[in-house]
Amino acid sequence: MYTTYRLQANELDQNFIDALKMLFKDKEIEIIVSEVDETAYLFQSEANKARLLQAVQNISNQENLVTVTLDDSQLDDSQLDDSQ
């Protein structure tokens, strides 16, 4: 039997251990812990990967950057373009 659990480290408690014991009873089990890379899924698509790597390069080269000022963020709905 193979089971994967994905949870935050602070969610590990006695209830989780008890549930494992109940599920696997007296069987020998192996527990492997690995840190989850939450952004790995972004590289699954070649298009996404290329776009992200280009964005990192743009930041490094200080090119194609977008600057937002506080005044821009305080526009009311009547000032926004319908396409936004």
C-alpha positions as CSV (number, residue, x, y, z in Angstrom):
1,M,0.0,0.0,0.0
2,Y,1.3,3.5,-0.9
3,T,-0.3,6.6,0.6
4,T,0.8,10.2,0.3
5,Y,-0.2,12.8,2.9
6,R,0.5,16.5,2.2
7,L,0.3,18.8,5.2
8,Q,2.0,21.5,7.1
9,A,4.6,20.4,9.7
10,N,2.6,22.1,12.4
11,E,-0.4,19.8,11.6
12,L,1.5,16.7,12.7
13,D,-0.1,15.7,16.0
14,Q,-1.0,12.7,18.0
15,N,-4.3,12.3,16.1
16,F,-2.3,12.0,12.8
17,I,0.0,9.4,14.4
18,D,-3.0,7.5,15.8
19,A,-4.7,7.5,12.3
20,L,-1.5,6.0,10.8
21,K,-1.4,3.3,13.4
22,M,-5.0,2.4,12.8
23,L,-4.6,2.4,9.0
24,F,-1.5,0.3,9.0
25,K,-2.1,-1.7,12.2
26,D,0.9,-4.0,13.0
27,K,2.6,-3.6,9.6
28,E,6.1,-2.2,9.2
29,I,5.9,1.2,7.5
30,E,8.5,3.6,6.1
31,I,8.0,7.3,6.6
32,I,9.8,9.6,4.2
33,V,9.6,13.4,4.7
34,S,10.4,15.9,2.0
35,E,9.9,19.6,1.7
36,V,7.4,20.6,-1.0
37,D,8.6,23.1,-3.6
38,E,5.4,25.1,-3.9
39,T,6.5,26.7,-7.2
40,A,7.6,23.5,-9.0
41,Y,4.2,23.3,-10.8
42,L,5.0,26.6,-12.5
43,F,7.8,25.0,-14.4
44,Q,5.7,22.1,-15.7
45,S,4.6,24.1,-18.7
46,E,7.5,25.1,-21.1
47,A,5.7,28.4,-21.8
48,N,5.4,29.3,-18.1
49,K,9.0,28.2,-17.5
50,A,10.3,30.4,-20.3
51,R,8.2,33.4,-19.2
52,L,9.3,33.1,-15.6
53,L,13.0,32.7,-16.5
54,Q,12.7,35.8,-18.7
55,A,11.1,37.7,-15.9
56,V,14.0,36.8,-13.6
57,Q,16.5,37.9,-16.3
58,N,14.5,41.2,-16.7
59,I,14.8,41.8,-13.0
60,S,18.5,41.1,-13.0
61,N,19.0,43.4,-15.9
62,Q,16.6,46.0,-14.6
63,E,14.7,45.8,-17.9
64,N,10.9,45.8,-18.7
65,L,10.0,46.5,-15.1
66,V,6.6,47.8,-14.1
67,T,6.3,50.6,-11.5
68,V,3.1,51.2,-9.6
69,T,2.6,54.3,-7.6
70,L,0.2,54.7,-4.7
71,D,-1.8,57.2,-6.8
72,D,-2.3,54.6,-9.6
73,S,-3.7,52.1,-7.1
74,Q,-6.3,54.5,-5.8
75,L,-8.1,55.0,-9.0
76,D,-11.9,54.6,-8.7
77,D,-13.9,52.3,-11.0
78,S,-14.9,55.2,-13.3
79,Q,-11.2,55.8,-14.2
80,L,-10.5,52.2,-15.1
81,D,-10.6,51.0,-18.7
82,D,-13.4,48.4,-19.4
83,S,-10.8,45.8,-20.5
84,Q,-9.3,45.6,-17.0
